Amino acid sequence: MRNTRSTKGGARVPRRSGVGELYVVPRLEELAVDPGVAGVLDAHTLDALTATAIMALNGLLSRKLSLIARMSGAGPEVERDRLITAKEVAKRLGVSCAWVYHQKHLPFEVPFGTVRRFSDHGLSEFIRKLTGT
């Protein structure tokens, strides 16, 4: 690890010795290539790098699991819910847009500030319950 000043990017922290100079905090890639670089890190910097490494590993493992599930056919890919407008709700229910707006609360309504939005999956479930299918 460099204990000299650097003009390259990266966070800088004080040296452990208390000297006023700064050293560049190594990136995770640098630590992977040369684990000995971690020998000069203070406890706070070590904790910060450890947390970053764990978050990166969680993201990678999550992606890997979703790819494995998709390739193995373990289950259908879950479609993400989307927010729809009152106009789309009215069209699917076969009612006027005014009817949708005059309802105080619909079970598939999603709080979204002052704008009324509705869950597409919630609406589908609502229709399924009404029709008994």
N, C-alpha and C positions, 0 to 999 in steps of 0.2 A: 504494500500500500504506500502511496506517496504521502510523505509528511511535509511536502512543499506546497507552496501556493500554486493554484492552478487557474487558468483562464477558461478551462473547459467547463461544460455544464455539470450540474450535480449539486447536491446540498453540501454545505460546508459547516463543520462543527469545530469547536475549539479542541486543541490537543489535550490529551489527558494530563500532560505535565503542567498545565496551567499557563503555558506560554501563550502570548497573544496571537500567534499565528493560527491559521485555519488549515484543516486538511479536508480533502474531498471524501465524502462518504461513498464507499464502493457500491456499485450496482450489484444486483443479485447474480447477474451473469459473471461478473468478476469474481464473486465469492465462489461460484460453482467451479471456475477454472483454478482458482488458488485459494483454498479454504484458510490458509495461513494469514490471509489479509484480515480476518476477523480478530486476530490477536491484539490489535491496537484499538479496538472499538470500546467505548465506554458502555455502561449498562443501558442507558437510555437509547442510544443509537442501536445497540444490539436488539433491544426489545422492539424498536420500530421496524428494523429489517426483518425480524422474525415474524411480526404480524403481517408485513407485506408479503413475505414468502408463503405464509399459510393462506392468505386470501387468494393469491395467484393459484396455489395448488387446489383450493376448493373450486375455483372457477374452471380449471382444466379438468378436474375429475367429474364435475357436473356435466360438462360438455361430453366427456368420454362416455359417461353412463347413458346419456340421451342417444348418442350414436349407436351404442351397443344395443339398446332397447329397440331402436328403429330397425337395425340390421337383422336382429334375431326374430323380429316379429312378435316380441313379447306382448305387445299391445299397440293399439292404434295411437298414432301421434295425437296428443290432446290439442284440439284447436283452441286457440286463444279467444276469449270473449272479446267482443267489440261493443262500443257504445253506439247506439243508433238514435236518430232524431224522432220527434213526435210524428213527423210525416211518414217515416218508414213504419212506425208502429201502427198508424192509422191504416196504411195500405195493407199490412199483414192481417190486421183484425177485421178489415172491411168496414171501418167506421170513418167518420170525418176527423180531420185534424183538430177541429174545435172540440169534439167529444174527448179526445185524448187530453187536451189542455184543461178542460173543465173537471177532470177527475182530480180529487184532492191528492190521492196517493195510489199509485199502481204498484203491485208487489215486485215488479221488475224494474222499478225506477232506481236510478243510481244518483246519489248526491253529487252534484257537479257545479258548485257555486250557485249562481242565480239562473243558469241555463238548465232546462230539463233534458236529461239524457236517460236512456234506457238500455238495459243489458239485453243483448241479442240472445244469449243463452237463456236468460231469465224469461224472456218473451216466449221462446220456444217451449220451455217447461210449462209456462202458464197456459199456452194453447193445448199442450198435451193433457194437462189436468182437466181443462174444460171439455175436451173431446173424449176423455176417458181412454186414450190409447197409451 
